[in-house]
Amino acid sequence: MPSASPISRPRHTRFSSGLLSKLGIVSLFGLLGLTGMAAELPAYRTLFVDQSLRPDPRSLAAFDLSILNPKAELDMEPGHAQGNHYYALLDIAHLRTGSRAAMLGATRQVSSKPSASDPQVRIVDPTHPQWASWVIEALADPAAKKGFDGFVLSLGAEKAAPASSAAVLSLAASLRQRYPDKPLLLDLRLGLGVEAIHVASGFLALGVYTREGRNGVVDWTSIAEAQRLTRLIRTVQMQGMRVFAVDYAMPEDRTACREAAQRLSSTGAIPFVTTPALDGVNLGPLEELSRRVLVLHGWDEKHVGQKSSPTAQTATSRLLRQPLEWLGCQLEFRTASGADFLPENHDFAAVILDSSLILSAGQQRALASWLPSLRARHIPLLLTGMPWTDDHARYLAMQHLGLGGAARPAPRLVQTNVAAMDSALLRANTRVAARSLGFLDLEAPADAHIVLALHGQDAMGSAHHFDQAFLTTWGGALLDPAADSAATQLNLPAFLARWLGTEHDFPVPDTTTREGRRVFYSHIDSTGFSAPSTLPGFPLCSEVMRDRILSRTVLPVTVSVCEADLRAWLPGQQAHEAERLEHIARSIFEMPQVQAASNSFSRPSHWTAGADITSKLNDRAQTTRRDMEREIAGSMSYIHRQLLPLGKEVSLMLWPENATPTAEALRYCRSVNVENLPATSAASPMAAPAAEASARTEPLALRCSFAEVRTESGIASLEKNFAACTAQPLHAMTAAAYAASVRDARHTRVLRVAADHWIILNAGDCRTLRLPATAGLPDMARCQGVSGYNVHQGQLYIHTMGVVRTELVLTKDKPAQHIHLAECSTGVEFMELSSRRATFQVRALRPVDVVLGGFEPRGQCAYLENGRPYTVNADAHGVVRLEVACRSTVSLQSLPPATQAAMR
């Protein structure tokens, strides 16, 4: 790339508009030596425009071409690695006072005038002799130095007079000479067409059919201007030039967004729909699929007289969070506080009214009046309670929802029985009982699908009907107050999937599975580290855990320690204990299968930011800080500096038992790039084989504490659990890696390109996507960033390569033969993956099981494992099973069956 000194005067040539018409286009550019076509554009398929200073890196990863603010802060290297390009949108008609561009303009004495709309902006005269030199030195050269792949020239909203258009054409010619390898786009509003064919590679059309109206809203472009722009689009397209078009819509109006994308696509341009602010909001044609589920819960403290219960105590959190997150939903809890408790926009996929809602009469009426807006936007609503106690509000709500009955608790019932049920949406092998607790006199809409209905009779002989669970056009209801004391009778994943509807049929991130196998992770709480056991000689529990458990397992185990405990600063500890405790911790962390985590400085019971939260210490404690930062960052610094061997690090905060981290504590962990896991009990590993008979809804986690090896029976139980996990076909990973995948899953974005075609954006820590098996199979030849797939219990698990952008294309036909990963016991890093060849690396603590598909039935797999040649035969389904060394580089090739190979 030609270099340009910022103080050198760039070469350029200026021509008047009269000279343009006299010489003709070809002779003009012949004078400049520009007789060929401009730099040819790559085959871009998607467009993104963002003029903010900090564009979202994941959005940049999704699009082939991004047109950005030349001053934007971004790392172009990841996008360049996957073939994406970035163009700088140069505003060549304006400068901001006090900026570097303004100082250079003053130095070159470029004429300008104040802007009527912004006193800090001046409008530059493109016909000034020094204007082109100023643009190149002040705008183009810095953008080129920053690494932009091309330029877009625009006068913004300023009208382009013939002289201005001529000046822009001359500037474009100079830029092509100076940067021949950088494509150049021109703003179509300049009015230039075929005359730019020798200097421009294409055009950017901003606001073809819509424009920014008053107060930032979207307005229609005038008919005359829209016709002018569409004529220009057709004219330049006939000359073989590409057009990139941008129109505007409001985010909450999905119909308008889709229509805008369709209008632009019909012109043959590469379309992008965003907001008038041009701040990177993607509204189409790549449609971002919302996974946000709004949960309204709680109450206003002024109305009830006490603080609202925390989100963890809501019925939604306790009963529905796990299946909803398994379905890919992101739950966002909103407390019903104040008159404005309802959200301003409708940027969510579904709404849940939690049973904990307690509303004032005014809030009840506001909520009832809000319901039609959900229905109009096809946003499903789920009732887990009836928050309307005000007669007028209840009447409005029932009218909007089409409900019947009194919607009040039935009088004391003497008899209840099941009136109707759908066994397909009820839990298997469960005897459905007619529960009288919470029985409401409530009837579903006439067109509803009844999942569970009850019939009751009171002491006076009156009959009552309660449609406890149903699905309907506006969503559904799940009204089961007894679910707290007794297990729910519904198959929640199936019921909630039906409630979300077909709009939710897209790949969702899955944290239960990695490389086709159920995830396993384990971690040890620091409780009991310094306590003596009951074994002969009374060794410490930490010594017993090291010698009897950790030394005998090859599974990765995360061990957390408490700094104050190891330093003997807790009440009752003696100073001489510290040396022994720290020595034990170091010996544990030296084990290759052990990863370190912090259990905090002193295991506090509450985590309030800005307060002294440290638990009680003894008189020897040498610390002046007792706040949240000391508990998290301070303890991690101690572990890293005093306990860990070279090459290991601590990156996980394991919250102490019976301590719930606050939102401030979680934000602080994110700010210092530390993963975290709650102190909740995990599933019993002994139940795992039975659990695999159904869809995986959670990973297999083994959580324990040092105190559990205090006795021989505790040791035997833990040994049995680890042995059971070791014997199962699991994908073992560290607790920190699992926590990272959970975080990444929450932030994963899914964009629909077309039917059965999506782009998935994340940080690469969550590497599994899931769809119903009926969705089809990946077309590996068209996918990008996909290493393979397998099917388990009706679910299609798709393995990604851990890149920021994954492109997934499904086919319902039999996919073409292509090698792919089916499952593996550890992480796989592919260096090559094609239809008949693959090269990958694995690293683990024990020999690795690798299952690959896509070979010829009964064909051969010839492979090199760390340079040694082997051959193995595929089965009748074209599946190959390998067992390779714990650290291996494998290169393989698919060959036909031996008999066919011999005939050839």
WONORHU-V342034 format. One record per backbone hydrogen bond with DSSP energy under -1.0 kcal/mol. CO is the residue of the C=O (numbers start at 1). NH is the residue of the N-H. If there is no record, write none. Layout:
((CO:NH) (CO:NH))
This chain:
((5:8) (16:20) (17:21) (18:22) (19:23) (20:24) (24:28) (25:29) (26:30) (27:31) (29:34) (42:44) (46:65) (48:67) (53:73) (56:60) (57:61) (64:85) (65:48) (66:87) (67:50) (68:89) (69:72) (76:80) (77:81) (79:84) (80:83) (85:66) (86:149) (87:68) (88:152) (90:92) (90:154) (93:124) (95:122) (96:99) (99:103) (100:104) (101:105) (102:106) (103:107) (104:108) (105:110) (111:125) (113:123) (118:121) (120:97) (121:115) (122:95) (123:113) (125:128) (128:131) (130:134) (131:135) (132:136) (133:137) (134:138) (135:139) (135:140) (136:141) (139:143) (140:144) (141:145) (142:146) (143:148) (150:88) (151:185) (152:90) (153:187) (154:92) (155:158) (161:165) (162:166) (163:167) (164:168) (165:169) (166:170) (167:171) (168:172) (169:173) (170:174) (171:175) (172:176) (173:177) (174:178) (175:179) (179:182) (183:151) (184:201) (184:202) (185:153) (186:204) (187:190) (188:191) (193:196) (194:197) (196:199) (196:200) (197:38) (202:186) (203:244) (204:188) (205:246) (209:221) (211:219) (213:216) (214:217) (217:213) (219:211) (222:226) (223:227) (224:228) (225:229) (226:230) (227:231) (228:232) (229:233) (230:234) (231:235) (232:236) (233:237) (234:238) (236:241) (237:240) (242:203) (243:270) (244:205) (245:272) (246:207) (247:274) (250:253) (252:254) (253:257) (254:258) (255:259) (256:260) (257:261) (258:262) (259:263) (260:264) (261:265) (262:266) (264:267) (264:269) (265:268) (270:245) (272:247) (273:283) (274:249) (275:278) (278:51) (284:273) (287:752) (291:330) (292:349) (292:350) (293:332) (294:352) (295:334) (296:354) (297:336) (298:358) (300:304) (301:305) (310:313) (311:314) (314:318) (315:319) (316:320) (316:321) (320:324) (321:325) (322:326) (323:327) (324:329) (325:328) (330:293) (332:295) (334:297) (335:337) (346:348) (350:294) (351:382) (352:296) (353:384) (354:357) (360:364) (361:365) (362:366) (363:367) (364:368) (365:369) (366:370) (371:375) (372:376) (373:377) (374:379) (375:378) (380:351) (381:476) (382:353) (383:478) (390:394) (391:395) (392:396) (393:397) (394:398) (395:399) (396:400) (397:401) (398:402) (398:403) (404:443) (408:441) (412:459) (415:457) (417:455) (420:453) (422:425) (423:426) (425:491) (433:435) (436:439) (439:410) (440:442) (441:407) (442:467) (443:404) (445:448) (449:471) (451:422) (452:469) (453:419) (453:420) (454:466) (455:417) (456:464) (457:414) (457:415) (458:461) (462:458) (464:456) (465:442) (466:454) (466:468) (468:479) (469:451) (469:452) (470:477) (471:449) (472:475) (474:381) (475:472) (476:383) (477:470) (480:483) (482:486) (489:427) (490:492) (491:495) (492:496) (493:497) (494:498) (495:499) (496:500) (497:501) (501:504) (502:505) (504:506) (508:770) (512:519) (514:517) (515:824) (517:514) (518:731) (519:700) (520:733) (521:702) (522:558) (523:704) (524:560) (525:706) (526:529) (527:707) (529:542) (531:541) (535:538) (539:533) (540:544) (541:545) (542:546) (543:547) (544:548) (545:549) (545:550) (546:551) (549:552) (550:553) (557:595) (558:524) (559:597) (561:599) (562:566) (563:567) (564:569) (565:568) (569:618) (570:573) (574:577) (575:578) (577:581) (578:582) (579:583) (580:584) (581:585) (582:586) (583:587) (584:588) (585:589) (586:590) (588:591) (591:594) (593:557) (595:559) (597:561) (598:654) (600:563) (601:564) (608:611) (618:621) (626:613) (626:614) (627:631) (628:632) (629:634) (632:636) (633:637) (634:638) (635:639) (636:640) (637:641) (638:642) (639:643) (639:644) (645:648) (651:675) (652:598) (653:677) (656:659) (662:666) (663:667) (664:668) (665:669) (666:670) (667:671) (668:672) (669:674) (670:673) (675:653) (677:655) (684:687) (685:688) (687:691) (688:692) (690:693) (691:694) (700:521) (702:523) (704:525) (705:708) (706:709) (707:710) (710:534) (711:715) (712:716) (713:717) (714:718) (715:719) (716:720) (717:721) (718:722) (719:723) (720:724) (721:725) (722:726) (723:727) (728:730) (731:520) (734:738) (735:739) (736:740) (737:741) (738:742) (739:743) (740:744) (741:745) (742:746) (743:747) (749:761) (750:289) (751:759) (752:287) (754:757) (756:810) (757:753) (757:754) (758:808) (759:751) (760:806) (761:749) (767:800) (768:510) (769:798) (770:508) (771:796) (772:775) (773:776) (777:811) (778:780) (779:782) (779:783) (784:807) (785:801) (787:821) (788:799) (790:797) (792:795) (794:773) (795:792) (796:771) (797:790) (798:769) (799:787) (799:788) (804:762) (806:760) (807:784) (808:758) (809:779) (811:777) (820:853) (821:789) (823:851) (829:841) (832:839) (836:894) (837:834) (838:892) (839:831) (839:832) (840:890) (841:829) (842:888) (848:884) (849:825) (850:882) (851:822) (851:823) (852:880) (853:820) (856:859) (859:874) (860:895) (861:872) (862:893) (863:870) (864:891) (865:868) (868:865) (870:863) (872:861) (875:858) (875:878) (878:855) (879:875) (880:852) (882:850) (884:848) (886:844) (888:842) (889:866) (890:840) (891:864) (892:838) (893:862) (895:860) (897:901) (898:902) (899:903) (900:904))
